[in-house]
Amino acid sequence: MAAILLPTTLTSCGKKIQDGKERTAQKSEDDFLDKDAKPDERKYLLAAKPFFIAVANRKYADAYALLSSHARARMSFNQFTPAEEQATFQQYESNPYMNVTAGQFAYLMQYVEAARGAPRPPKMLSVFSTDPDVLNRHGKEQFGAMDSMFAIGAMPDWIPANIRRASLRGQIHTELSPQELQKVAQQQGISVEELKKDEDFDPYCNLKVVLVEEGGQLKVGYFEFLPPSIMD
């Protein structure tokens, strides 16, 4: 189960090469949405967008308000900072937070900030899958299990299959603490000043979201904050 949430970590922040192009500031709040999304996927991007923006602005009460009753009913610490050891991962899954309040959600988000850095503007958001079989671990294709792993991670099976609508994957820029900056600089054998000047240095964290339909509306039914990966 730990493999579901543990992609190969690059660093605690990540470093993305963007085809040699310089990073540019967002021109609008929709810039991070996938421009190549299919017409029928657009509604899922727009439904998940407020959650990403709320997290990026550190408005955790607003982000909490966008969660479905299923997402609030149970949360694992692994959803915020996945354990590196399988035994610890299993322990977190066996002792989840139940009926999570807005205050508890905001408290748990502090661990995301400590591990990945303080959120900044969203970087990208795309639809990963809308296939019911993938969203419910029933895929019969050769890589069906892998697709489900990337799509829904450790999403609990008790969340009804018939309300799962789409899996989305996105990234949010982050700002590292001085301690984390020093740590990354040491890992790369350069100074903090040199690290900051590197145009390709772009700290971020991954955010996986599964949308469900509840009361006729699309809401966040499950989420996972994940470290950068060579799979990104």
BELRA-V803591 format. One line per field, one symbol per residue. phi: phi as a letter, one per 40 degrees, with the letter a starting at -180 (. if undefined). psi: psi as a letter, one per 40 degrees, with the letter a starting at -180 (. if undefined). Layout:
# BELRA-V803591
phi = ???
psi = ???
This chain:
# BELRA-V803591
phi = .cccbbccccacbgabcbfgcccbcccacccccdccccdccdccccccddcccccccfcccccccccccccccabbdccbadccccccdcccccbccbfccccccccccccccccbhcdbddcaaaccabcdcccbfbcbcdbdccdccccbfbdccccdccbcbabbbabbdbbccdccdcccccccgbcccccccccccadabcbbbbcbbbggbcbccaaacbcdaccc
psi = ddddegihhcaedihhhgfeiiiiihdieedeiheeiideedddddddddddddddefgdddddeeiidddddhhiddddghidhddddddddegihifhiddddddddddddddeihiaiidihihdiehdddeefeheidfddddddddebfhhdehhdeehdihihiihiihiiddddddddddefiidddddehdehgiiiihhhhhihhfeihihdiihhiiiiee.
